[in-house]
Amino acid sequence: MVKVTVLYDQPEDPAAFEKYYNETHIPDHGQKIPNVVKLEANKAVGEQPPFYR
């Protein structure tokens, strides 16, 4: 099993970031990585952290 963690800076336009991330980034990576069983995306809750996702 491989686990990859990526932290993104706070975007200037969170709505545009979410649209691209959910509609393009995640689906593309799920198809390009062989033998992917699961992709999981998380967001921080509570106070605004120094990273967005």
ABEGO torsion letter per residue (X at the ends): XBBBBBBBBBBABAAAAAAAAAAAAAAAAAAABBGBABBBBBBBBEBBBABAX
